[in-house]
Amino acid sequence: MSEPVVLWEDRDAIAVLTVNRPAALNALNADVMDALVLAFHTHAHREGLRAVVVTGAGGKAFVAGADIPGMRDFTVAQAEAFARKGQDLAAAIESCPVPVIAAVDGFALGGGCELALCCDMIVAGARAKFGQPEVNLGVIPGFGGTQRLVRRVGLAIAMDLCLTARIVDAKEAYAIGLVSRTVEGSAFDAALEMAATIAKKGPFAVRMVRRALHENADAPLATGLAAERSLFALCFATSDQKEGMAAFVEKREPQYTGR
C-alpha cells in the first residue's frame, strides 16, 4: 500500500501536517490538494488544538511547486479548475480556527510559496528558498500568489519576484517581510517551539487576534479600530479572560480552557 500524500499528526495541543511526496519534492497535484483540504476540514476543529505546523517530507523541500507534468496539457477550463482547487486549499487553511505556521526547510517555489503564504507565519531555515517562477513556464501564479504576495511584501517587491522569477534565500525573504523568522537550525523545530509558545496563551484571545488581523488587514483604520474594540470587549465574556487576569494577579501560570 502506498504512503498517504498528506500526514496529520496530533501532538497534544499542536498538530503537524506533512506534505508527503518527497520523491517529487512534495509537488502539489490534485490529490495532494484534496488531501490537505480534507485534513483541515476533518482535524483542525478538534477540542484542545492550539496550533498547526505545516511542513514537507524529505528535508529537501517544503513544497517545490505545483506538479508541472500533470499540468502541461490542461485546457483553459481545466487550468481554471486547478487554480480554483489551489485557492480552495488556501481558504481552508485561512479558515482554520487556530494559528497555522509554515516550517520551510528547502524549496518553497510556485505553489509551495503560495501554500506558505496562506499560513499565518512562516519560519525559514538557512536552506530555505522562496519564489514565484511561473513566468518561466509561460503562466502566472494561480493559487493566490499575486494577491497574497503583494499584501505581504508590497507592490514593488511582488512585481520584482513575479516578473523576474528570481529566487530569494531566507535572509532576503526575512528582509522583505515574506517570512516571520529565520533560524540557522531546523525550521521545523523552531516552528514547533513557536507553536508551543502560542499554545500556552489564552486560546480565545489568540483566535480573536487572528480574526482582527485577517478581517481588517486591508480595511480603513477606523473600521479596523472598531472591530478591535468589539473583539477586545468580547474577551471579557470568557472564562479565559477571568483566568488569565486572576493568574497574573496571583502570580501563577494560567490554566486556560479556550472558553
N, C-alpha and C positions, 0 to 999 in steps of 0.2 A: 504494500500500500504506500502511495506517495505521501510525502510530508505535506501538511497543510501550508498554504501560501501565506497565511497570517496566523500568528500565535498570540493569544491573550493569556497572561499570567497574573493572577491576583497575589500581591504580596502585602497582606494586611490592608492598610489604608491606601496603598499605592498599587496601580496596575501597570504592567509592562506590555505594550503592544509591539510586536516584532513583525516587520515585513520579511518573509522567509523564502526568498528566491535568490540565495547567494550566488548560484551559478550564473544567473542573469543580472548580477549586481542589483538585485531587488527591483528590477524594472517593473513599472506599473502596466498591467494589462487589465482587461475587463474582469477577469476572475479575481485578481488582487483587489481591485477597487470595490467589487461587490462584497468580498470578504471583510474588507476594512469597514465598510458601511454597516454590515451585519454585526461586526464586533462592537461597534459603538452603540448601535441600537439595542443590542442584547445585554451588554455588560456594563455600560457606562452609568447606568442609573441605579446600581446596586447600593443597598444600605451600607454606609460606612466608607464608601470610596471617597478619597480626598484629592487624588491627582492621578494623571495618566502620563507615562513616559512612552514616547514613540521612538523606535529605533529600527535599524536594519540588520539583518543577519550577515555573518561572514567577515565583518571587520573592514571590508574594502569600500563599502558604500552604505550610505543611509538609503537613498534610492537614486540610482544613476540616471533615471529619466523614465519616459514612457517607453513602451515596447514597440520600437520602430518597425521591426519586421512585420509585426501584426497590423501596422497602420498603413503601410505603403500603398496598398491597393484600395483604400477606402474611397467610397463615393462621397459626394458632398453631404448627403443625408447621413451616411454612416459616421463621417467625421463630426458632424454636429451632435449626433447621439453620443459619441465617445466623449466629446468635450462636456456635454451635459452630465455624463456619468462622473467625470472628474470634479465638476462643480457641485454635484450632489454629495460627493465624498467630503468636500470642503465644508458644506453646510452641516453634515453630520458631525464633523469634528467641532465646528464652532458652536453647535447647539449642545455639546457635552456640558453637563452641569458643573463639572469640576475643571480646574486648570489642566491644560494639555501641554506637555513640554517635549519638544523635538530634541533628541540627542544625536548630533551629527558627527560621526567619525567617518571620514572619507567623502565620497561624492554625493552632492545634493544638486543635481542638474536637471533642468527642464521640469518635468513633472515632480521630480524629487524636491527641487527648490520650492515649487508650488505647494507640495504637501507640507513642507516645513513652515511655509508662510501661513498656513491655516492654523498652526498651533499658537498658543498664547505666548510662548517663549521658545527661543532656540538657543541651545548650548552647543558650541562648536569646539571640537578637539583641534589639536595642532595640524592634523592632516585634512581637515575639512575643506572642501571646495564647493563654491556656490556659483550658479549661473543660469541664465535663460538663453541657451544656444539655438533656439528653434529656427531663427532666420538662416542658420547654416543649412537647414533642411528644406528651406523654401516655405516655411509655415511660421505661425506666431504661437506664443503660449496660449493654451486653450483651457487650462484648469483654474483660471483666475490670476495667473502670474502678472499680467499687465496691471490689473486693478489692485491687487494686494501689495505688489512691489512698490507702486507709486505712493501708496498710503504709508508705507513703512520707511522708504528712503527718500521720497520726494521725486519730482518730475525729472529733474536734470539727470540724476543718477539712474533712475529707472530707464530713461531713454538710452543712456550710455550702455547699460547692461543688455537691454533687449535688442538694440540696433547693432552693436558691435559683436554680441555673443561672447564677450570675454568672460573668463572665469576669475573669480576673486577668491583669495585664501581667507582663512579665519580672521587674520589680523585686519585685513581691509574690510571684511564683512562686518566686523565689530565697529570699525571707524565710521562706516557709512550708516550704521544703525540697523543693519539687516539682522544681526543676531544680538541676543541679550547678554551673553557671556562667552568668553573664550577660556579654555583651560589647556595646560600643557599635557596633562594626562588624558584619561578616558572621559570623553563627553558623556558617555552613558553613566559612569559612576557619579559625575558631577550633577547630572540631571536627576539621578535618584536622590542625591543629597538635597537638591533644591526641592524636590517633591516631598521629602521627609520634613523639611522645614515648613513648607506650606501646610502639610497635614496636621501640624501642631497648632495652627491658627484657628480662629473662630470660623467654622465651615460656612455658616450663613453669611458672615461678613465677606468671606472670600468670594462666594457666589455673587454678592451684591457689587463688589469691586469689579468683577468681570462684566457684569451687566452694565454698570455705569460706563465703563470704558468702551465696550463693544458697541453699545447702542448710541453713544454720543460722541464718538471719536470725530465725526465729521459734522456734528451739529453746531449751530451758533452757541457762543459761550453762555448766553442767558438760558438757552434750552438745556444745556448740559448742567448748569448750576441748579436749575430747578429739579432735574432728575436726581442729581446727587443729594439734594436736600430731602427729597421724598424717600430715597433709599436709606439715607442715614437715619431718618426718623423710624423707618420700618424696622431697623435693627433693634429698637427699644421695645418691640413687641415679642422678642425672642428670649428663650432661656439662655442662649449663648451670650447675649449682652450682659445679663444678670450674673452669670457665672464668671465671665471674663473680668468684669469690674470688681466683683467680690474677691476673686483670686488676686487681683492687683492690690487691693486694699489689705488683704490678709497675707500678702507676700508668699504666695504658693503658686504652683502650676495649675492652670485651669483644666477642668475636665469637661470638654465640650461634647454636646450631643448632636449638633447640627440643626437644632430646632429653636 
